């Protein structure tokens, strides 16, 4: 039993490592952020379809649900576009540092969807996050475009995470992701046709390395990572999974420093700010777990 638990914990951190490696691939892939996300969602959607056929999952949903999935797919596409564009406008460290603010945004978006009040410590940690972002911005003002895109990406990430939290109550995670990937491809295809002059030979002419990196991004970092995270949550509590995923920027920035030291080494204010943001996110998760445990214990006592 202990060995099985350890195995799943190791698997979880391997998945987080993969999530951090996504940013590295964004740096290595030479095409623009829009075609990059188009290829990622298309390839991942096809892989998810094969997985669905293997497990024989039914794909039928009503029109209203399909429209909701389409809206979420658009948000995911925009999140990934702003994420990869932030990397291209600045670097991996800046992007992942800003991406850490996602939990801060979720603390304010979640009450709107679930109609609960904002908790006092969420405001406190939110202020700490703002101070951290200010330090990062003040120290690396030359990357202001990447900083803004990174914050927007974090906001969109939090938005679709909360939306998916409402979907998962009625639908399987595999079904949700498949339709969101395909919806993202449809949205980006229409966008390219209307605003980018359509597809041309150059769009489909990629270097061998780009095809390899896109294949890894779509298969390992998207389809496999998603299926793996679902499997892990059968053995590890959702709280532990969510809290552990806050280590993604740590893994990603560490990888970036090792692989691209000449472009990823930041000034001291960046690291002070990033530590503040990560600390606020981790403390927020710990507070939520402690209060949730206390409430469950109190309710159990009342019932008894």
C-alpha positions in Angstrom: 0.0 0.0 0.0 2.8 2.4 1.0 4.7 1.6 -2.2 1.6 2.3 -4.3 1.1 5.6 -2.6 4.8 6.5 -3.2 4.5 5.5 -6.8 1.5 7.8 -7.4 3.3 10.7 -5.6 6.3 10.3 -7.9 3.9 10.1 -10.9 2.2 13.3 -9.7 5.6 15.2 -9.6 6.6 13.8 -13.0 3.3 15.3 -14.3 4.2 18.6 -12.7 7.7 18.4 -14.2 6.0 17.9 -17.6 3.8 20.9 -17.0 6.9 23.0 -16.4 8.6 21.5 -19.5 5.7 22.9 -21.6 7.2 26.4 -21.3 10.6 25.0 -22.5 8.9 23.7 -25.6 7.3 27.1 -26.1 10.7 28.6 -26.2 12.1 25.9 -28.6 9.2 25.9 -31.1 9.9 28.6 -33.7 6.4 29.2 -35.1 4.1 31.9 -33.8 1.9 31.4 -30.8 -1.4 31.2 -32.8 -0.3 28.4 -35.2 1.5 26.7 -32.2 -1.7 26.5 -30.3 -3.7 25.5 -33.4 -1.4 22.5 -33.9 -1.3 21.7 -30.2 -5.1 21.5 -29.9 -5.6 19.7 -33.1 -3.0 17.0 -32.4 -4.1 16.6 -28.8 -7.7 16.5 -29.8 -7.0 13.7 -32.3 -5.1 11.7 -29.6 -7.9 12.2 -27.2 -10.3 10.9 -29.8 -8.3 7.7 -30.2 -8.3 7.4 -26.4 -12.1 7.8 -26.3 -12.5 5.2 -29.0 -10.3 2.8 -26.9 -12.3 3.3 -23.7 -15.6 3.4 -25.7 -16.8 6.6 -24.2 -20.0 8.1 -25.6 -19.6 11.5 -27.2 -23.2 12.6 -27.4 -24.1 15.9 -25.6 -27.0 18.4 -26.1 -26.6 21.6 -28.0 -26.6 23.8 -24.9 -23.7 21.8 -23.4 -21.8 21.9 -26.7 -22.0 25.7 -26.7 -20.7 25.8 -23.2 -17.8 23.5 -24.2 -17.1 25.7 -27.2 -16.9 28.9 -25.0 -14.5 27.1 -22.6 -12.4 25.9 -25.6 -12.1 29.5 -26.8 -10.9 30.6 -23.4 -8.3 27.7 -23.3 -7.1 28.7 -26.7 -6.7 32.3 -25.7 -4.9 31.2 -22.5 -2.4 29.1 -24.4 -1.9 31.9 -27.0 -1.1 34.5 -24.4 1.1 32.0 -22.5 3.3 31.2 -25.4 3.3 34.8 -26.7 4.4 35.9 -23.2 7.4 33.5 -23.5 8.3 34.9 -27.0 7.8 38.6 -25.7 9.9 38.0 -22.6 11.2 34.6 -21.4 10.2 31.5 -19.6 11.0 32.8 -16.1 8.9 35.9 -16.4 6.0 34.0 -17.9 6.0 31.3 -15.2 6.4 33.9 -12.5 3.3 35.7 -13.8 1.5 32.4 -14.3 1.8 31.8 -10.5 -0.8 34.6 -10.0 -3.5 32.2 -11.3 -4.5 31.1 -7.9 -4.9 34.7 -6.8 -7.4 35.3 -9.7 -9.2 32.0 -8.9 -9.8 33.2 -5.3 -12.0 36.1 -6.7 -13.5 34.3 -9.8 -14.6 31.2 -7.8 -17.0 33.1 -5.5 -18.7 34.6 -8.5 -19.4 31.2 -10.0 -20.3 29.4 -6.7 -21.9 32.4 -5.1 -19.9 32.4 -1.9 -18.3 35.3 -0.1 -14.6 36.2 -0.5 -12.7 35.0 2.5 -10.5 37.4 4.4 -7.2 35.6 4.0 -7.8 35.4 0.2 -7.7 39.2 0.2 -4.5 39.2 2.4 -2.8 36.7 0.1 -4.1 38.7 -2.9 -2.3 41.8 -1.6 0.9 39.7 -1.2 0.6 38.5 -4.8 0.2 42.1 -6.0 3.3 43.1 -4.1 5.2 40.2 -5.7 4.1 41.1 -9.2 5.1 44.7 -8.5 8.6 43.6 -7.5 8.9 41.5 -10.7 7.6 44.3 -12.9 9.8 46.9 -11.2 12.9 44.8 -11.6 12.2 43.6 -15.2 10.4 46.6 -16.8 11.9 45.8 -20.2 9.7 42.7 -20.3 6.5 44.6 -19.6 4.7 43.1 -22.7 5.5 39.6 -21.5 4.5 40.4 -18.0 1.1 41.7 -19.1 0.5 38.7 -21.4 1.6 36.4 -18.5 -0.9 37.9 -16.1 -3.7 37.7 -18.8 -2.8 34.1 -19.4 -3.0 33.4 -15.6 -6.4 35.1 -15.5 -7.8 33.0 -18.4 -6.3 29.8 -16.9 -8.1 30.5 -13.6 -11.4 31.3 -15.5 -11.5 28.0 -17.5 -10.4 26.0 -14.4 -13.4 27.3 -12.4 -15.6 26.7 -15.5 -14.4 23.2 -15.8 -15.1 22.7 -12.1 -18.8 23.2 -12.9 -18.6 20.9 -16.0 -17.0 18.1 -14.1 -20.1 17.7 -11.9 -22.1 16.4 -14.8 -19.6 15.2 -17.4 -16.4 13.1 -17.6 -13.1 15.0 -17.7 -12.1 13.2 -20.9 -15.3 14.3 -22.7 -14.9 17.9 -21.5 -11.3 18.1 -22.7 -12.0 16.5 -26.1 -14.7 19.0 -27.0 -12.7 21.9 -25.6 -9.7 21.0 -27.7 -11.8 20.6 -30.9 -13.7 23.8 -30.1 -10.4 25.6 -29.8 -9.3 24.4 -33.2 -12.6 25.5 -34.8 -12.3 29.0 -33.2 -8.6 29.4 -34.2 -9.4 28.1 -37.8 -12.1 30.8 -38.1 -9.8 33.4 -36.7 -7.0 32.6 -39.1 -9.5 32.5 -42.1 -11.1 35.9 -41.2 -8.2 37.9 -39.7 -5.0 36.3 -40.9 -5.8 35.8 -44.6 -6.3 32.1 -44.4 -4.0 29.2 -44.5 -1.1 29.0 -46.9 1.8 26.6 -47.7 4.0 28.4 -45.1 1.6 27.6 -42.3 2.1 23.9 -42.9 5.8 24.1 -43.7 7.5 23.4 -40.4 11.0 22.4 -39.6 11.7 18.8 -38.5 12.5 20.0 -34.9 9.2 22.0 -34.7 7.3 18.8 -35.7 9.1 16.8 -33.0 8.6 19.5 -30.3 4.9 19.9 -31.3 4.5 16.1 -31.1 5.9 16.0 -27.6 3.8 19.0 -26.6 0.5 17.5 -27.9 1.1 13.9 -26.8 3.2 14.0 -23.6 2.5 17.5 -22.3 -1.2 17.6 -23.2 -3.0 14.3 -23.8 -0.8 12.1 -21.5 -0.5 14.7 -18.8 -4.3 15.1 -18.7 -5.0 11.4 -18.6 -2.3 11.0 -16.0 -3.6 13.7 -13.7 -7.1 12.2 -13.8 -5.7 8.8 -12.8 -3.5 10.3 -10.0 -6.6 11.9 -8.4 -8.0 8.5 -7.8 -5.3 7.8 -5.3 -4.2 11.3 -4.1 -6.6 13.9 -2.7 -7.5 16.8 -5.0 -6.1 19.3 -2.5 -2.7 17.6 -2.6 -2.8 17.6 -6.4 -3.8 21.2 -6.7 -1.2 22.4 -4.1 1.5 20.3 -5.7 0.9 21.8 -9.1 1.9 25.2 -7.7 5.4 23.8 -8.0 5.1 24.0 -11.8 6.8 27.5 -12.0 9.6 26.2 -9.7 10.3 23.3 -12.0 9.9 25.3 -15.1 12.2 28.2 -14.0 14.8 25.7 -12.7 14.8 24.0 -16.1 15.0 27.3 -17.9 18.0 28.4 -15.9 19.7 25.1 -16.6 18.9 25.1 -20.4 19.0 28.9 -21.2 21.2 30.5 -18.5 22.1 33.4 -20.8 18.5 34.6 -21.2 16.8 33.3 -18.1 19.0 34.8 -15.3 16.9 37.5 -13.7 17.7 40.3 -11.2 17.2 39.8 -7.4 13.8 41.6 -7.4 12.4 39.0 -9.8 13.2 36.2 -7.4 12.0 38.1 -4.4 8.7 38.8 -6.2 8.4 35.2 -7.5 9.0 33.8 -4.0 6.3 36.1 -2.6 3.8 35.0 -5.2 4.5 31.3 -4.7 4.4 31.7 -0.9 1.0 33.3 -1.1 -0.3 30.6 -3.3 1.0 27.8 -1.1 -0.3 29.5 2.1 -3.7 30.0 0.5 -3.9 26.3 -0.3 -2.8 25.3 3.3 -5.4 27.7 4.9 -8.2 26.3 2.7 -7.3 22.7 3.7 -7.1 23.5 7.4 -10.4 25.4 7.4 -12.1 22.7 5.3 -10.8 20.0 7.7 -12.0 22.0 10.7 -15.5 22.5 9.1 -15.8 18.8 8.3 -14.8 17.9 11.9 -17.3 20.4 13.4 -20.1 19.1 11.1 -19.3 15.5 12.1 -19.4 16.5 15.7 -22.9 18.1 15.3 -24.3 15.1 13.6 -23.0 12.8 16.3 
